[in-house]
Amino acid sequence: MSTSEFVLAQSATLPAPDIEYGQLSPMLIVFGVAVAGVLVEAFLPRRGRYSSHLVLAIGGLTAAFVAVVLLAGTRDSVIGGAVAVDGPTLFLQGTILLISIPAILIIAERSVDSGVRAATAEVTAVRGAEPEGGTDAFTPQAYAVPGSVAEREATRNAPGHTEVFPLTLFAVGGMLLFPASNDLLTMFVALEVLSLPLYLLCGLARRRRLLSQEAAMKYFLLGAFSSAFFLFGVALLYGYAGTVALPGIGDALARGAEDRTLALIGTALLSVGLLFKIGAVPFHSWIPDVYQGAPTPITAFMAAATKVAAVGAMLRIFYVALPDLRADWRPVMWGVAILTMVVGAVMAVTQTDVKRMLAYSSVAHAGFILTGLVAANRAGLSSTMFYLLAYGFSTLGAFAVVTLVRDSRGEATDLSRWAGLGRRSPLVGGVFALFLLAFAGIPLTSGFVSKFAVFQAAIEGGAVPLVLVGVVSSAIAAFFYVRVIVLMFFSEPQSDAPTIVVPSMFTAAAIAVGVVVTVVLGILPQGALELADQAAVFFR
């Protein structure tokens, strides 16, 4: 018998994997809508694509969220144990979908007020570039030189870069699979599915094209390195346990083999790949450059949704596969959390660009989130999931506000240009101040409740020194948040102050959702906290 005949004979005796399509419905819906978006892009006339993509995206994400709600209470594994559908999976998938809906609205924004159009037209007369008025944040042709004949022709033929919708949906599908993965190979596939569209999306900014393409290249190269670390860690853990299934690895560690060297090295390499995705120190160097260079709607989506998916994957690995290595990985995570909180807070103080300031703020918040993971108890799991929910909406709203402050060169992200913004537009300044206060953890905002929850869980887990560092880092962070608020409301505006764009209902709705969630979770958080606590049980 030949080798191929032997393989076929053996495969014929293996049981078919148990696939419950109903339990996979949220992911299947999103991937199905993404494929439908590709077909729309291929076959529909250019002028009809935008509305079709928008309806498909919003409808698909809403249907996927309904599917998550209908699956509430499910605790099972499907596809031969490769995917786990349990409380944390459904809570995190629901969070990702709820964040993705307003993110799609920001991505779909195409309006700009007449003042910005007029200012842009003056620059157009000098530079020979196509005015940005009435178009979105994305270039119609990524390889075209800004202001060239090719770009103007592409703008006339295709006013919006509609490929961003299916790319975003593929990324969302990967994010839904990432925290649900119950074996390391499935997790690696999910990691690549969510990452590859983001690499492309980061390079599609209409303005500051070279900065955007540089951001995409940095993200791609560093992301490829982190994926290699992750895959090498998978290989070593497989070498130790003889399986890539997370419960199987946990069982192998529980049996207490004397030599755990392979498991420890594999855990370290696996952690590198995941810590890169959440932007923890010392794997954070890509965050400020990529967040600054990427189109701001994509920055908002990445900062909010990607962190939810990556932290969810970390929680599943450390709580399901590696609980018996807790004594080994907890001290390391202590150090990473401390470095991340301190470096993120201190570096944010020195920034003069709003997007870079929010980027380092994201780094600091990654440290606060890791505090919940280090707790290594049920309270740590539930508080971390609540933190991801609260932080995601506040971050999305903050970056949405950044898209509204513009001048003739596009978004005015230099902090000095924001002087007096609160005086000129009290509503926009007040909304941005609310999000900053939530990031600082001021009471009656979602940020206060989420920080209090993770710190309390860490104290229960014996990580009191880590909580003290977190409190000091929060105080440092409050300084630069308050500094921006003072700049907006107590400084005189410049003579050439940027224009506050009047957004369409899309961006207005996204900002409103962020405000409502930030306030409601700050004043009435009990329902969400109880939901997170009920969901905080992994299926093994």
Secondary structure, 3 states (H helix, E strand, C coil): CCHHHHHHHHHHHCCCCCCCCCCCHHHHHHHHHHHHHHHHHHHCCHHHHHHHHHHHHHHHHHHHHHHHHHCCCCCEEECCCCEEECHHHHHHHHHHHHHHHHHHHHHCCCCCCHHHHHHHHHHHHHHCCCCCCCCCCECCCCCCCCCCHHHHHHHHHCCCCCCHHHHHHHHHHHHHHCCCECEHHHHHHHHHHHHHHHHHHCCCECCCHHHHHHHHHHHHHHHHHHHHHHHHHHHHHHHHHCCCEHHHHHHHHHCCCCCCHHHHHHHHHHHHHHHHHHCCCCCCCHHHHHHHHCCHHHHHHHHHHHHHHHHHHHHHHHHHHCHHHHHHHHHHHHHHHHHHHHHHHHHHHCCCEHHHHHHHHHHHHHHHHHHHHHHCCHHHHHHHHHHHHHHHHHHHHHHHHHCCEEECCEECCEHHHHCCHHHHCHHHHHHHHHHHHHHHCCCCCHHHHHHHHHHHHHHHCCCHHHHHHHHHHHHHHHHHHHHHHHHHHHCCCCCCCCEECCCCHHHHHHHHHHHHHHHHHHHCCHHHHHHHHHHCCCCC
